[in-house]
């Protein structure tokens, strides 16, 4: 049995790991590489394995950096199963179609403006065919991935439907277990339940390390900080512009705004969710209340947790454009979370130069993205081909990260190790993925000091069990 690290090795995007066992080949995730257009295009066009050599895909969750190349795989001829949780499948139905739509529109825009045009990696019909190959398996249920390989999903607590994966391989002897963390969430996040580390131990762990070099502020602290940003921006008559991932982050923000409104901690200013994808994703959330955390007050109270008097969901482009004509303070939440595409670009082009406004960063910003340049407070940013002075306040709330911090990651790995000790498997080697080099190096040092055997694989590296 061997595992090859194909994507998110020494970087954050393009999650994809290849498992070969019993003469079969399985992908753990098949994510889209994001960042510089020229670099990411080449990476995305290189399939992790030939489609005729691939037997199955096991998907941890619906974020595009984990699921975004699945339609390309299908467009190139893959016809096998894609295993995921039911909520992940439902989110992929909207997210993959949206990804395809953006690529098609980008190509059209480049063609109209006489720019070099690269065809879309895949089209909407490819995303639709991908959904027909996805099978929804509930958390905690073992299922057969392919001959001699079974798997189980456990709650990752990252976004709705997100899962860690236990892959158990029977090959000429005792079963061996690979645990893939997927993206691990934080304890205490609103709406969804806390992460549940897999039980029964592991012979090898592939673990994310996005925030392996830092701890976050408390979740409750993030809500209070959100209220403070809105109050001070409203006092100066400005707008709060929030680039936010349409799935997960937007719903958390709406939930917390609801709670702040309920507690009368923010002024009565309109909150616009200017993202068709976020609107559709919010609908998917309402379809899966079985995944909600009953420890949350608004969840326990019942009713519409995303529905309160201040919030308005825009439906079409005309409504979105009309926001630029409104006077007075307001909040706009729009995709994309790293400000690389979507309606947030129009709001930034129109509002980044106004010192009364605030651009609120509420999630991880990968290198070479517009969100990262805003986070670094560059004096001038390039938005939709225009140079825009960055005069708006830039506020950062790391407490809203959907990724576990170093303490939470360490706690999760310790629970997996403890499960191994109780099952007789011992302490498994840990391979750190999905992190920038500085974060991975810091986390690896911490884990080694605590007795873990840790490696940081590079792309193309293979380990054997």
VOPAGU-2260 file (C-alpha; in pm, 1 decimal, decimal comma):
REM VOPAGU-2260
SITE   aa  ch    i         X         Y         Z
SITE  UNK   A    0       0,0       0,0       0,0
SITE  UNK   A    1     133,7     344,3     -87,3
SITE  UNK   A    2      23,2     705,0     -74,1
SITE  UNK   A    3     142,4     969,3    -317,5
SITE  UNK   A    4      99,3    1336,8    -233,3
SITE  UNK   A    5     -24,8    1509,0    -545,5
SITE  UNK   A    6    -178,5    1837,6    -427,6
SITE  UNK   A    7    -174,8    2058,7    -117,0
SITE  UNK   A    8     178,3    1934,0     -45,4
SITE  UNK   A    9     377,7    2233,0      72,7
SITE  UNK   A   10      87,0    2460,6     -21,5
SITE  UNK   A   11    -277,7    2517,4      67,8
SITE  UNK   A   12    -474,4    2461,2    -252,4
SITE  UNK   A   13    -534,3    2165,8    -483,8
SITE  UNK   A   14    -591,8    1899,5    -217,6
SITE  UNK   A   15    -536,3    1555,3    -370,0
SITE  UNK   A   16    -370,7    1238,3    -239,5
SITE  UNK   A   17    -337,2     910,6    -428,1
SITE  UNK   A   18    -379,9     578,9    -247,2
SITE  UNK   A   19    -272,7     259,6    -424,0
SITE  UNK   A   20    -361,8     -75,9    -267,1
SITE  UNK   A   21    -485,9    -418,9    -378,5
SITE  UNK   A   22    -412,7    -318,8    -736,1
SITE  UNK   A   23    -662,9     -31,9    -705,1
SITE  UNK   A   24    -614,6     344,7    -717,3
SITE  UNK   A   25    -818,3     585,7    -505,9
SITE  UNK   A   26    -807,3     963,4    -480,2
SITE  UNK   A   27    -859,9    1140,0    -150,4
SITE  UNK   A   28   -1003,0    1471,3    -279,0
SITE  UNK   A   29    -948,8    1625,0    -620,5
SITE  UNK   A   30    -925,0    1996,5    -555,2
SITE  UNK   A   31    -867,9    2298,5    -772,7
SITE  UNK   A   32    -537,0    2483,8    -752,1
SITE  UNK   A   33    -588,3    2856,3    -690,9
SITE  UNK   A   34    -354,3    3154,1    -706,7
SITE  UNK   A   35    -158,4    3296,6    -999,6
SITE  UNK   A   36    -358,5    3224,2   -1311,4
SITE  UNK   A   37     -65,5    3102,8   -1523,4
SITE  UNK   A   38      70,6    2868,0   -1256,2
SITE  UNK   A   39    -262,1    2728,2   -1139,9
SITE  UNK   A   40    -379,5    2661,1   -1495,7
SITE  UNK   A   41     -89,3    2427,8   -1564,0
SITE  UNK   A   42    -134,4    2244,9   -1234,7
SITE  UNK   A   43    -507,3    2202,1   -1286,4
SITE  UNK   A   44    -464,1    2056,0   -1633,3
SITE  UNK   A   45    -230,9    1782,5   -1507,5
SITE  UNK   A   46    -445,6    1495,4   -1387,6
SITE  UNK   A   47    -324,0    1327,1   -1068,1
SITE  UNK   A   48    -359,2     985,6   -1238,4
SITE  UNK   A   49    -482,6     871,9   -1580,6
SITE  UNK   A   50    -859,3     832,7   -1569,2
SITE  UNK   A   51    -840,5     470,9   -1688,6
SITE  UNK   A   52    -620,5     388,7   -1388,4
SITE  UNK   A   53    -857,4     541,5   -1131,7
SITE  UNK   A   54   -1108,7     325,9    -943,2
SITE  UNK   A   55   -1272,9     564,0    -694,0
SITE  UNK   A   56   -1266,2     908,9    -535,9
SITE  UNK   A   57   -1335,9     977,6    -169,0
SITE  UNK   A   58   -1419,6    1343,6    -105,4
SITE  UNK   A   59   -1376,1    1511,0     233,7
SITE  UNK   A   60   -1590,2    1820,2     168,1
SITE  UNK   A   61   -1725,8    2057,3     -92,9
SITE  UNK   A   62   -1480,7    2347,5     -85,8
SITE  UNK   A   63   -1340,0    2410,4    -432,1
SITE  UNK   A   64    -978,5    2353,3    -325,0
SITE  UNK   A   65   -1086,7    1997,4    -235,0
SITE  UNK   A   66   -1360,6    1921,6    -491,7
SITE  UNK   A   67   -1305,0    2169,0    -773,0
SITE  UNK   A   68   -1125,8    1944,2   -1023,0
SITE  UNK   A   69   -1381,9    1664,7   -1011,1
SITE  UNK   A   70   -1570,2    1793,2   -1319,1
SITE  UNK   A   71   -1239,9    1809,4   -1508,2
SITE  UNK   A   72   -1174,5    1448,4   -1410,9
SITE  UNK   A   73   -1520,2    1356,1   -1541,1
SITE  UNK   A   74   -1475,3    1564,1   -1857,4
SITE  UNK   A   75   -1156,9    1366,2   -1926,2
SITE  UNK   A   76   -1347,2    1037,2   -1908,6
SITE  UNK   A   77   -1369,0     930,0   -1543,3
SITE  UNK   A   78   -1691,0     731,8   -1488,6
SITE  UNK   A   79   -1632,7     574,7   -1147,0
SITE  UNK   A   80   -1785,5     652,7    -807,1
SITE  UNK   A   81   -1726,3     967,0    -601,4
SITE  UNK   A   82   -1800,6     903,9    -234,3
SITE  UNK   A   83   -1905,5    1192,6      -9,0
SITE  UNK   A   84   -2148,6    1278,8     269,1
SITE  UNK   A   85   -2504,9    1370,7     162,9
SITE  UNK   A   86   -2457,5    1737,3     255,9
SITE  UNK   A   87   -2128,5    1751,0      63,0
SITE  UNK   A   88   -2304,9    1614,5    -242,5
SITE  UNK   A   89   -2580,2    1875,5    -208,7
SITE  UNK   A   90   -2326,9    2156,3    -174,9
SITE  UNK   A   91   -2125,4    2026,9    -470,5
SITE  UNK   A   92   -2439,9    2047,9    -681,3
SITE  UNK   A   93   -2427,6    2425,9    -656,5
SITE  UNK   A   94   -2057,0    2488,5    -604,5
SITE  UNK   A   95   -1921,9    2292,6    -899,2
SITE  UNK   A   96   -2181,5    2442,6   -1133,5
SITE  UNK   A   97   -2085,2    2786,9   -1004,4
SITE  UNK   A   98   -1715,1    2715,0   -1061,9
SITE  UNK   A   99   -1789,3    2608,8   -1419,4
SITE  UNK   A  100   -2005,5    2915,9   -1477,9
SITE  UNK   A  101   -1729,8    3148,9   -1355,3
SITE  UNK   A  102   -1476,9    2985,3   -1588,3
SITE  UNK   A  103   -1711,1    3018,8   -1885,5
SITE  UNK   A  104   -1782,3    3385,8   -1808,9
SITE  UNK   A  105   -1412,6    3461,9   -1755,4
SITE  UNK   A  106   -1332,3    3316,5   -2098,1
SITE  UNK   A  107   -1609,6    3523,8   -2256,7
SITE  UNK   A  108   -1484,0    3842,8   -2088,9
SITE  UNK   A  109   -1125,6    3783,9   -2201,5
SITE  UNK   A  110   -1243,1    3720,1   -2556,5
SITE  UNK   A  111   -1449,8    4042,1   -2562,8
SITE  UNK   A  112   -1152,4    4244,7   -2443,0
SITE  UNK   A  113    -904,1    4095,2   -2686,8
SITE  UNK   A  114    -707,3    3908,1   -2422,9
SITE  UNK   A  115    -547,3    3566,3   -2457,3
SITE  UNK   A  116    -824,1    3315,5   -2393,4
SITE  UNK   A  117    -778,1    2979,8   -2226,3
SITE  UNK   A  118   -1085,7    2757,9   -2257,8
SITE  UNK   A  119   -1269,5    2671,8   -1935,2
SITE  UNK   A  120   -1121,9    2375,8   -1752,4
SITE  UNK   A  121   -1474,3    2234,3   -1757,5
SITE  UNK   A  122   -1829,0    2343,2   -1831,3
SITE  UNK   A  123   -2160,0    2336,8   -1647,9
SITE  UNK   A  124   -2263,5    2011,4   -1815,9
SITE  UNK   A  125   -1947,1    1846,0   -1679,3
SITE  UNK   A  126   -2041,3    1959,5   -1328,4
SITE  UNK   A  127   -2388,3    1812,6   -1377,3
SITE  UNK   A  128   -2245,4    1477,5   -1488,5
SITE  UNK   A  129   -2015,3    1477,9   -1186,9
SITE  UNK   A  130   -2315,0    1491,0    -953,4
SITE  UNK   A  131   -2460,8    1179,7   -1116,6
SITE  UNK   A  132   -2148,4     989,4   -1006,1
SITE  UNK   A  133   -2158,6    1108,2    -644,5
SITE  UNK   A  134   -2293,5     879,3    -373,0
SITE  UNK   A  135   -2395,6    1024,4     -36,0
SITE  UNK   A  136   -2288,5     821,6     269,3
SITE  UNK   A  137   -2386,5     939,9     621,1
SITE  UNK   A  138   -2127,7    1005,2     888,9
SITE  UNK   A  139   -2024,7     700,6    1091,1
SITE  UNK   A  140   -2130,3     434,6     839,9
SITE  UNK   A  141   -1869,2     201,6     687,1
SITE  UNK   A  142   -1892,9     159,9     309,9
SITE  UNK   A  143   -1701,3     -33,1      43,4
SITE  UNK   A  144   -1488,9     202,7    -166,3
SITE  UNK   A  145   -1353,7     -69,4    -394,8
SITE  UNK   A  146   -1223,8    -427,0    -362,2
SITE  UNK   A  147   -1047,8    -471,7     -28,7
SITE  UNK   A  148   -1093,7    -108,5      74,6
SITE  UNK   A  149   -1363,3      33,2     298,4
SITE  UNK   A  150   -1407,4     380,6     446,3
SITE  UNK   A  151   -1589,8     576,1     711,0
SITE  UNK   A  152   -1663,7     948,3     740,8
SITE  UNK   A  153   -1641,9    1124,7    1078,3
SITE  UNK   A  154   -1744,3    1481,0    1163,6
SITE  UNK   A  155   -1467,8    1728,8    1072,7
SITE  UNK   A  156   -1656,5    2037,3    1194,3
SITE  UNK   A  157   -1519,9    2253,1     909,7
SITE  UNK   A  158   -1825,7    2325,8     694,3
SITE  UNK   A  159   -2162,7    2158,7     653,9
SITE  UNK   A  160   -2106,1    1793,3     562,2
SITE  UNK   A  161   -1727,9    1808,0     599,9
SITE  UNK   A  162   -1563,1    1484,9     705,7
SITE  UNK   A  163   -1240,3    1325,5     806,8
SITE  UNK   A  164   -1185,8     994,1     630,2
SITE  UNK   A  165   -1083,7     658,3     772,9
SITE  UNK   A  166    -960,9     436,9     489,5
SITE  UNK   A  167    -915,6      73,6     588,2
SITE  UNK   A  168    -726,9    -156,2     351,6
SITE  UNK   A  169    -718,7    -533,8     376,0
SITE  UNK   A  170    -422,1    -653,7     172,7
SITE  UNK   A  171    -256,4    -984,8     250,9
SITE  UNK   A  172    -300,4    -967,4     629,0
SITE  UNK   A  173    -436,6    -746,8     903,0
SITE  UNK   A  174    -629,6    -436,4     797,6
SITE  UNK   A  175    -428,3    -116,4     784,4
SITE  UNK   A  176    -577,6     224,0     841,6
SITE  UNK   A  177    -504,9     559,7     685,2
SITE  UNK   A  178    -674,0     857,1     849,1
SITE  UNK   A  179    -711,2    1167,6     633,2
SITE  UNK   A  180    -809,0    1471,7     835,4
SITE  UNK   A  181    -963,5    1667,8     549,4
SITE  UNK   A  182    -996,4    2020,5     685,6
SITE  UNK   A  183   -1052,2    2018,5    1060,4
SITE  UNK   A  184   -1282,0    2282,4    1202,5
SITE  UNK   A  185   -1285,8    2462,1    1532,2
SITE  UNK   A  186   -1467,4    2370,1    1849,1
SITE  UNK   A  187   -1745,4    2613,7    1927,2
SITE  UNK   A  188   -1814,2    2735,0    1572,6
SITE  UNK   A  189   -2172,2    2847,6    1521,6
SITE  UNK   A  190   -2424,5    2623,5    1346,3
SITE  UNK   A  191   -2230,2    2300,6    1290,3
SITE  UNK   A  192   -2102,5    2045,1    1539,1
SITE  UNK   A  193   -1750,9    2020,5    1679,0
SITE  UNK   A  194   -1490,6    1793,7    1513,7
SITE  UNK   A  195   -1501,0    1428,4    1614,2
SITE  UNK   A  196   -1159,4    1258,3    1577,3
SITE  UNK   A  197   -1183,2     905,6    1430,4
SITE  UNK   A  198   -1167,1     625,7    1684,6
SITE  UNK   A  199    -975,6     299,3    1651,0
SITE  UNK   A  200    -637,0     447,2    1572,8
SITE  UNK   A  201    -441,1     467,7    1248,0
SITE  UNK   A  202    -128,9     327,7    1086,5
SITE  UNK   A  203     -69,0     658,0     906,5
SITE  UNK   A  204    -224,0    1004,5     933,9
SITE  UNK   A  205    -244,4    1269,4     663,3
SITE  UNK   A  206    -325,1    1591,9     847,6
SITE  UNK   A  207    -390,3    1948,1     741,1
SITE  UNK   A  208    -171,7    2221,7     892,9
SITE  UNK   A  209    -317,4    2550,2     767,4
SITE  UNK   A  210    -281,6    2725,8    1102,6
SITE  UNK   A  211     -10,6    2507,8    1253,5
SITE  UNK   A  212     188,5    2812,0    1364,7
SITE  UNK   A  213     -72,8    3007,9    1559,4
SITE  UNK   A  214    -374,3    3006,2    1785,0
SITE  UNK   A  215    -697,1    3190,3    1707,7
SITE  UNK   A  216    -894,1    3421,4    1928,5
SITE  UNK   A  217   -1202,5    3261,1    2075,2
SITE  UNK   A  218   -1509,6    3211,8    1860,2
SITE  UNK   A  219   -1712,4    3420,1    2102,0
SITE  UNK   A  220   -1445,7    3690,0    2079,6
SITE  UNK   A  221   -1483,3    3695,7    1702,2
SITE  UNK   A  222   -1855,8    3769,0    1731,6
SITE  UNK   A  223   -1789,6    4060,7    1965,0
SITE  UNK   A  224   -1514,1    4190,1    1735,2
SITE  UNK   A  225   -1752,3    4170,2    1437,8
SITE  UNK   A  226   -1999,7    4386,4    1626,0
SITE  UNK   A  227   -1727,2    4639,7    1706,4
SITE  UNK   A  228   -1621,2    4669,0    1339,3
SITE  UNK   A  229   -1979,9    4728,2    1228,9
SITE  UNK   A  230   -2046,6    4986,7    1501,2
SITE  UNK   A  231   -1738,7    5198,6    1429,8
SITE  UNK   A  232   -1785,1    5183,8    1051,2
SITE  UNK   A  233   -2152,3    5278,1    1082,2
SITE  UNK   A  234   -2060,4    5573,3    1304,6
SITE  UNK   A  235   -1851,4    5722,3    1025,3
SITE  UNK   A  236   -2119,5    5647,5     765,4
SITE  UNK   A  237   -1920,9    5382,2     582,7
SITE  UNK   A  238   -1972,6    5036,3     440,6
SITE  UNK   A  239   -1838,1    4709,1     571,5
SITE  UNK   A  240   -1725,3    4502,4     272,8
SITE  UNK   A  241   -1664,5    4137,4     359,1
SITE  UNK   A  242   -1511,5    3896,2     107,8
SITE  UNK   A  243   -1644,1    3564,9     238,4
SITE  UNK   A  244   -1656,9    3207,1     124,3
SITE  UNK   A  245   -2011,3    3145,8       7,7
SITE  UNK   A  246   -2028,2    2814,4     190,0
SITE  UNK   A  247   -1969,0    2808,3     562,3
SITE  UNK   A  248   -1823,4    3151,5     633,5
SITE  UNK   A  249   -2120,1    3347,1     499,7
SITE  UNK   A  250   -2366,5    3139,3     700,4
SITE  UNK   A  251   -2155,6    3180,5    1017,0
SITE  UNK   A  252   -2148,1    3556,6     967,2
SITE  UNK   A  253   -2524,0    3575,4     911,1
SITE  UNK   A  254   -2581,2    3362,0    1220,5
SITE  UNK   A  255   -2360,3    3587,3    1433,2
SITE  UNK   A  256   -2516,3    3902,7    1291,9
SITE  UNK   A  257   -2852,4    3755,0    1386,5
SITE  UNK   A  258   -2723,6    3695,4    1740,4
SITE  UNK   A  259   -2578,7    4049,7    1761,4
SITE  UNK   A  260   -2905,4    4196,2    1635,1
SITE  UNK   A  261   -3100,1    3984,9    1885,7
SITE  UNK   A  262   -2878,6    4119,8    2166,2
SITE  UNK   A  263   -2900,0    4478,6    2029,5
SITE  UNK   A  264   -2523,8    4502,1    1982,0
SITE  UNK   A  265   -2526,4    4637,6    1626,6
SITE  UNK   A  266   -2716,9    4930,2    1474,9
SITE  UNK   A  267   -3015,4    4868,5    1251,1
SITE  UNK   A  268   -2833,8    4892,1     918,5
SITE  UNK   A  269   -2903,0    4667,2     617,8
SITE  UNK   A  270   -2695,4    4353,5     566,7
SITE  UNK   A  271   -2680,3    4239,8     203,5
SITE  UNK   A  272   -2575,9    3886,9     106,7
SITE  UNK   A  273   -2469,7    3965,3    -248,9
SITE  UNK   A  274   -2387,1    3619,6    -375,5
SITE  UNK   A  275   -2615,2    3382,6    -566,6
SITE  UNK   A  276   -2396,0    3093,9    -452,9
SITE  UNK   A  277   -2418,8    3196,5     -86,9
SITE  UNK   A  278   -2795,6    3226,7    -120,8
SITE  UNK   A  279   -2817,9    2877,2    -268,9
SITE  UNK   A  280   -2576,4    2739,3      -7,9
SITE  UNK   A  281   -2787,7    2885,7     270,9
SITE  UNK   A  282   -3078,0    2690,2     124,2
SITE  UNK   A  283   -2869,5    2371,2     143,3
SITE  UNK   A  284   -2793,3    2444,4     508,8
SITE  UNK   A  285   -3163,8    2463,4     584,7
SITE  UNK   A  286   -3203,8    2116,9     425,1
SITE  UNK   A  287   -2966,4    1958,8     678,2
SITE  UNK   A  288   -3070,8    2061,3    1031,1
SITE  UNK   A  289   -2959,9    1715,1    1147,9
SITE  UNK   A  290   -2601,4    1846,6    1125,2
SITE  UNK   A  291   -2662,2    2156,8    1338,8
SITE  UNK   A  292   -2516,8    2198,6    1686,5
SITE  UNK   A  293   -2798,4    2186,2    1938,6
SITE  UNK   A  294   -2574,9    2366,5    2186,4
SITE  UNK   A  295   -2631,6    2690,0    1992,2
SITE  UNK   A  296   -2904,0    2917,0    2128,1
SITE  UNK   A  297   -3060,6    3016,5    1795,8
SITE  UNK   A  298   -3060,0    2652,2    1683,0
SITE  UNK   A  299   -3235,2    2541,4    2002,2
SITE  UNK   A  300   -3491,2    2820,2    1969,8
SITE  UNK   A  301   -3595,4    2688,2    1627,7
SITE  UNK   A  302   -3720,5    2904,9    1345,1
SITE  UNK   A  303   -3506,2    3055,9    1073,1
SITE  UNK   A  304   -3152,2    3095,0    1201,6
SITE  UNK   A  305   -3057,6    3288,0     884,9
SITE  UNK   A  306   -3371,5    3504,5     881,0
SITE  UNK   A  307   -3390,2    3834,4    1071,9
SITE  UNK   A  308   -3508,7    4186,6     978,9
SITE  UNK   A  309   -3172,3    4333,9     872,9
SITE  UNK   A  310   -3063,9    4066,3     626,5
SITE  UNK   A  311   -3146,9    4077,8     257,0
SITE  UNK   A  312   -3038,7    3829,7     -11,1
SITE  UNK   A  313   -2982,9    3983,3    -355,3
SITE  UNK   A  314   -3108,4    3773,9    -643,7
SITE  UNK   A  315   -2978,6    3919,3    -967,8
SITE  UNK   A  316   -2715,9    4148,9   -1116,7
SITE  UNK   A  317   -2950,9    4448,9   -1120,3
SITE  UNK   A  318   -3004,2    4422,6    -744,9
SITE  UNK   A  319   -2629,7    4389,0    -693,2
SITE  UNK   A  320   -2552,7    4700,0    -899,5
SITE  UNK   A  321   -2819,1    4896,6    -713,4
SITE  UNK   A  322   -2621,5    4856,5    -390,8
SITE  UNK   A  323   -2364,8    5104,8    -524,7
SITE  UNK   A  324   -2635,4    5375,3    -535,7
SITE  UNK   A  325   -2748,9    5334,8    -175,9
SITE  UNK   A  326   -2662,0    5596,2      84,4
SITE  UNK   A  327   -2571,5    5546,6     444,3
SITE  UNK   A  328   -2395,9    5266,3     628,4
SITE  UNK   A  329   -2451,3    4906,1     532,0
SITE  UNK   A  330   -2284,3    4565,9     528,8
SITE  UNK   A  331   -2210,3    4369,0     211,2
SITE  UNK   A  332   -2104,1    4003,8     228,8
SITE  UNK   A  333   -2002,4    3866,7    -109,9
SITE  UNK   A  334   -1790,2    3592,0    -260,9
SITE  UNK   A  335   -1520,9    3505,2    -326,6
SITE  UNK   A  336   -1351,2    3457,4       7,6
SITE  UNK   A  337   -1005,8    3542,4    -129,6
SITE  UNK   A  338   -1144,3    3820,6    -353,2
SITE  UNK   A  339   -1031,7    3644,1    -668,3
SITE  UNK   A  340   -1368,5    3649,9    -846,0
SITE  UNK   A  341   -1736,0    3717,0    -793,3
SITE  UNK   A  342   -1936,2    4024,3    -695,3
SITE  UNK   A  343   -1701,8    4132,4    -416,1
SITE  UNK   A  344   -1468,7    4263,5    -687,4
SITE  UNK   A  345   -1722,7    4525,8    -796,2
SITE  UNK   A  346   -1774,5    4637,8    -436,6
SITE  UNK   A  347   -1398,9    4663,1    -381,2
SITE  UNK   A  348   -1348,6    4859,9    -701,3
SITE  UNK   A  349   -1614,5    5106,8    -587,5
SITE  UNK   A  350   -1532,5    5116,3    -218,3
SITE  UNK   A  351   -1167,5    5034,3    -143,6
SITE  UNK   A  352   -1058,8    5397,1    -190,9
SITE  UNK   A  353   -1306,7    5538,0      64,5
SITE  UNK   A  354   -1155,0    5584,6     413,4
SITE  UNK   A  355   -1500,4    5567,5     572,8
SITE  UNK   A  356   -1535,6    5207,3     458,8
SITE  UNK   A  357   -1394,2    4891,3     612,7
SITE  UNK   A  358   -1277,2    4581,0     427,9
SITE  UNK   A  359   -1316,7    4299,3     675,1
SITE  UNK   A  360   -1099,9    3990,1     623,7
SITE  UNK   A  361   -1253,6    3685,9     791,6
SITE  UNK   A  362   -1065,7    3390,5     645,0
SITE  UNK   A  363    -739,3    3252,4     516,4
SITE  UNK   A  364    -590,8    3440,3     220,6
SITE  UNK   A  365    -355,2    3234,8       5,0
SITE  UNK   A  366     -43,2    3382,9    -149,1
SITE  UNK   A  367     -81,7    3573,2    -477,9
SITE  UNK   A  368    -454,4    3643,0    -423,9
SITE  UNK   A  369    -619,6    3985,4    -408,4
SITE  UNK   A  370    -736,1    3904,0     -57,2
SITE  UNK   A  371    -374,5    3850,6      49,5
SITE  UNK   A  372    -271,2    4185,8    -100,7
SITE  UNK   A  373    -551,3    4357,1      91,7
SITE  UNK   A  374    -448,4    4172,4     407,9
SITE  UNK   A  375     -93,3    4303,4     354,6
SITE  UNK   A  376    -242,0    4653,2     315,2
SITE  UNK   A  377     -76,9    4724,4     -18,6
SITE  UNK   A  378    -119,4    5098,4     -94,4
SITE  UNK   A  379    -267,8    5021,6    -436,1
SITE  UNK   A  380    -458,8    4710,3    -540,7
SITE  UNK   A  381    -556,9    4596,0    -887,3
SITE  UNK   A  382    -927,7    4517,3    -916,9
SITE  UNK   A  383   -1095,2    4418,5   -1244,5
SITE  UNK   A  384    -801,7    4559,6   -1437,2
SITE  UNK   A  385    -801,5    4895,9   -1255,4
SITE  UNK   A  386    -550,4    5038,0   -1006,8
SITE  UNK   A  387    -743,2    5133,9    -691,2
SITE  UNK   A  388    -588,9    5314,6    -392,1
SITE  UNK   A  389    -648,6    5117,7     -73,7
SITE  UNK   A  390    -770,6    5386,2     167,7
SITE  UNK   A  391   -1042,7    5186,7     343,5
SITE  UNK   A  392    -971,9    5048,7     686,6
SITE  UNK   A  393    -859,7    4685,3     669,3
SITE  UNK   A  394    -976,8    4481,6     968,6
SITE  UNK   A  395    -890,2    4116,0    1027,3
SITE  UNK   A  396   -1089,8    3868,9    1236,5
SITE  UNK   A  397    -897,6    3541,9    1254,1
SITE  UNK   A  398   -1150,0    3401,1    1499,4
SITE  UNK   A  399   -1376,5    3324,2    1206,8
SITE  UNK   A  400   -1139,5    3074,4    1055,9
SITE  UNK   A  401   -1309,4    2743,5     982,8
SITE  UNK   A  402    -968,9    2577,0    1025,2
SITE  UNK   A  403    -847,3    2448,7    1359,3
SITE  UNK   A  404    -553,1    2634,9    1509,3
SITE  UNK   A  405    -234,7    2464,3    1629,7
SITE  UNK   A  406    -377,4    2377,4    1972,0
SITE  UNK   A  407    -692,0    2229,1    1819,6
SITE  UNK   A  408    -492,2    2038,5    1556,7
SITE  UNK   A  409    -264,8    1900,2    1828,2
SITE  UNK   A  410    -567,3    1795,2    2034,6
SITE  UNK   A  411    -718,3    1618,2    1731,7
SITE  UNK   A  412    -396,3    1429,7    1654,3
SITE  UNK   A  413    -351,9    1336,4    2018,5
SITE  UNK   A  414    -700,4    1184,5    2019,9
SITE  UNK   A  415    -615,3     978,3    1710,6
SITE  UNK   A  416    -289,5     865,7    1873,3
SITE  UNK   A  417    -473,0     775,2    2195,2
SITE  UNK   A  418    -720,7     569,1    1992,7
SITE  UNK   A  419    -427,1     386,7    1838,4
SITE  UNK   A  420    -275,2     310,8    2176,2
SITE  UNK   A  421    -603,6     165,5    2304,9
SITE  UNK   A  422    -640,7     -48,1    1991,1
SITE  UNK   A  423    -282,0    -173,1    1991,6
SITE  UNK   A  424    -180,8      21,8    1681,8
SITE  UNK   A  425      59,6     254,1    1858,7
SITE  UNK   A  426     150,4     606,8    1750,8
SITE  UNK   A  427     109,6     656,9    1374,3
SITE  UNK   A  428     345,3     862,8    1157,7
SITE  UNK   A  429     195,7    1199,6    1063,8
SITE  UNK   A  430     230,6    1362,5     721,7
SITE  UNK   A  431     147,2    1732,4     717,7
SITE  UNK   A  432     -31,8    1874,8     413,5
SITE  UNK   A  433    -250,4    2176,1     329,9
SITE  UNK   A  434     -27,0    2441,1     481,3
SITE  UNK   A  435     229,2    2699,9     388,9
SITE  UNK   A  436     592,0    2604,1     465,0
SITE  UNK   A  437     631,2    2830,2     768,5
SITE  UNK   A  438     315,3    2697,8     934,1
SITE  UNK   A  439     410,6    2337,5     859,8
SITE  UNK   A  440     763,2    2374,3     993,9
SITE  UNK   A  441     641,0    2529,1    1318,8
SITE  UNK   A  442     373,9    2265,1    1369,7
SITE  UNK   A  443     610,7    1980,0    1285,9
SITE  UNK   A  444     855,0    2104,8    1549,3
SITE  UNK   A  445     580,5    2116,4    1810,4
SITE  UNK   A  446     458,5    1766,3    1725,5
SITE  UNK   A  447     808,8    1616,7    1728,1
SITE  UNK   A  448     867,3    1765,2    2072,2
SITE  UNK   A  449     557,9    1574,0    2181,9
SITE  UNK   A  450     683,7    1244,5    2041,8
SITE  UNK   A  451     513,6    1235,6    1701,7
SITE  UNK   A  452     702,0    1110,6    1395,7
SITE  UNK   A  453     634,3    1384,4    1141,4
SITE  UNK   A  454     718,3    1445,6     775,9
SITE  UNK   A  455     627,0    1730,3     541,0
SITE  UNK   A  456     588,8    1565,6     199,4
SITE  UNK   A  457     662,3    1743,4    -125,3
SITE  UNK   A  458     452,1    1705,6    -441,7
SITE  UNK   A  459     505,9    1364,7    -598,5
SITE  UNK   A  460     652,3    1210,0    -284,6
SITE  UNK   A  461     535,8     856,1    -205,8
SITE  UNK   A  462     521,7     679,5     130,9
SITE  UNK   A  463     456,4     308,8     181,9
SITE  UNK   A  464     288,1     101,7     449,0
